[in-house]
C-alpha cells in the first residue's frame, strides 16, 4: 500500500499558520490575564472600601488619620502593628492585609512603617498597592485629612475630617491604586512617587493607567490616569478627566490651612488657592503629559 505523507511545502504552510495564530492569540491571552488582575484589584478595593465605611461609622463619622504615632510593633520590634499610617487603623475591619495588595505591584520594602501583616522577612515586606486620599496634593488638607500638624509630644499627625464636611461622599475617592511608599498616598505628587521622571502613561499599571479607586461611601470604580510633568516640580499623575480630578476634593472650595507650604515644595500655584483651582492648574499650561 502506498504510504501518504506531508510534503515539505505542506509542512511549512502548517507551521506558518500556527505561527500566525500564535502571534494573534498570545497578545489576547496577555490582555485577558491583565484584565483578570485589574478585576481582582477592583474586588480588593471594593472590600476594603466597605471596611473603610464601617470605620467611619464607628468613629463618629470621621475619616481615619493619615498618620499617627506608632503604638506597637511586631515580634521583631520592626514593622508597625498598631498606630502609624491609615491602613493599620482600618485593618481590624479588613482582617486580611492581602486585600491591600494589587496583583500588578510586587515590589518589596524595608520601611518600618509597612504593615507587619505583609512581612516577607524580619525586615522586608511586600509593598501595598493602594494609597489614601490625603488631598489633591499632599499635606494640603484638600482631601480626607486635614493639613499636617504636630501633637502635644511633637509627633506628626494628620487628623481626619467629618463626613459631614465632605460635599459628596459618594463622589469623593477614599483610596486606590498608587506607586507610593511608605505613606501610601494618592495625592498627585505622591501617586507615582517611586517612578522616574518621564515615565510614560502607557506603561502605568492595568494596561496603561486604568487605576481603581474606592469611594467614601464604599463603592469602587475605575478612573483613567495620565502620567506627566508639573512645571517646576517634576513627575506627577492626574486623572485623564478634570471632572474625575475633582473627586480628590472633600469640598471644591476648601483652601489649605496657613501651615501648608505651597509652591516650591508642592505642585501648586498658590498656598491659598481652592482645591478646584489647584485641580484646574493641571489641565492648563502647567502640566505636560508623558504619552
Residue, then its C-alpha position, 0 to 999 in steps of 0.5 A: x500500500x502506498x504510504x501518504x505523507x506531508x510534503x515539505x511545502x505542506x509542512x511549512x504552510x502548517x507551521x506558518x499558520x500556527x505561527x500566525x495564530x500564535x502571534x494573534x492569540x498570545x497578545x489576547x491571552x496577555x490582555x485577558x490575564x491583565x484584565x483578570x488582575x485589574x478585576x481582582x484589584x477592583x474586588x480588593x478595593x471594593x472590600x476594603x472600601x466597605x471596611x473603610x465605611x464601617x470605620x467611619x461609622x464607628x468613629x463618629x463619622x470621621x475619616x481615619x488619620x493619615x498618620x499617627x504615632x506608632x503604638x506597637x510593633x511586631x515580634x521583631x520590634x520592626x514593622x508597625x502593628x498598631x498606630x502609624x499610617x491609615x491602613x493599620x487603623x482600618x485593618x481590624x475591619x479588613x482582617x486580611x492585609x492581602x486585600x491591600x495588595x494589587x496583583x500588578x505591584x510586587x515590589x518589596x520594602x524595608x520601611x518600618x512603617x509597612x504593615x507587619x501583616x505583609x512581612x516577607x522577612x524580619x525586615x522586608x515586606x511586600x509593598x501595598x498597592x493602594x494609597x489614601x486620599x490625603x488631598x489633591x496634593x499632599x499635606x494640603x488638607x484638600x482631601x480626607x485629612x486635614x493639613x499636617x500638624x504636630x501633637x502635644x509630644x511633637x509627633x506628626x499627625x494628620x487628623x481626619x475630617x467629618x463626613x459631614x464636611x465632605x460635599x459628596x461622599x459618594x463622589x469623593x475617592x477614599x483610596x486606590x491604586x498608587x506607586x507610593x511608599x511608605x505613606x501610601x498616598x494618592x495625592x498627585x505628587x505622591x501617586x507615582x512617587x517611586x517612578x522616574x521622571x518621564x515615565x510614560x502613561x502607557x506603561x502605568x499599571x492595568x494596561x496603561x493607567x486604568x487605576x481603581x479607586x474606592x469611594x467614601x461611601x464604599x463603592x469602587x470604580x475605575x478612573x483613567x490616569x495620565x502620567x506627566x510633568x508639573x512645571x517646576x516640580x517634576x513627575x506627577x499623575x492626574x486623572x485623564x478627566x478634570x471632572x474625575x480630578x475633582x473627586x480628590x476634593x472633600x469640598x471644591x472650595x476648601x483652601x489649605x490651612x496657613x501651615x501648608x507650604x505651597x509652591x516650591x515644595x508642592x505642585x501648586x500655584x498658590x498656598x491659598x488657592x481652592x482645591x478646584x483651582x489647584x485641580x484646574x492648574x493641571x489641565x492648563x499650561x502647567x502640566x505636560x503629559x508623558x504619552 
